[in-house]
């Protein structure tokens, strides 16, 4: 395996996720701009995470990635817990990025997206998806190095976004 540029191992799963939600949001987040959290969703997410998965080894930090929980078996399972599927592309790419990251560290794993409110799960592997992940990493690096945030584009996602006031008020 070729040496891997260290800067690419500093990218977080949240940054990959935000790339697919909104580049403006990614830029603010990556530049340390913090706003009041979307409390209702954060509280609900925390409740589901803590109650539903109480017995799991949670919030596993490996370098720059923080995995919701991990199950060890024949193959390591990387689990992400999400509330709904409206941003499923972002969820998927976040999980694939974790698999890519672990692979760079010599760990083979598969990812499971958990949607407990919907009682659904989705299993993902890196097979055939490496190029997509590489492109996402390039995308995050490009947005992060912009001198100012990309022009906001109003979408249905803005209503629940912590940066709403920065973009639209
Ligand atoms: S309010 Fe909308 S445009 Fe602004 S950062 Fe959030 S999602 Fe992006």
Boltz pocket constraint, residues with backbone or C-beta under 6 A from the ligand:
constraints:
  - pocket:
      binder: B
      contacts: [[A, 21], [A, 22], [A, 23], [A, 24], [A, 25], [A, 152], [A, 153], [A, 154], [A, 155], [A, 157], [A, 158], [A, 159], [A, 161], [A, 162], [A, 163], [A, 164], [A, 165], [A, 167]]
      max_distance: 6.0
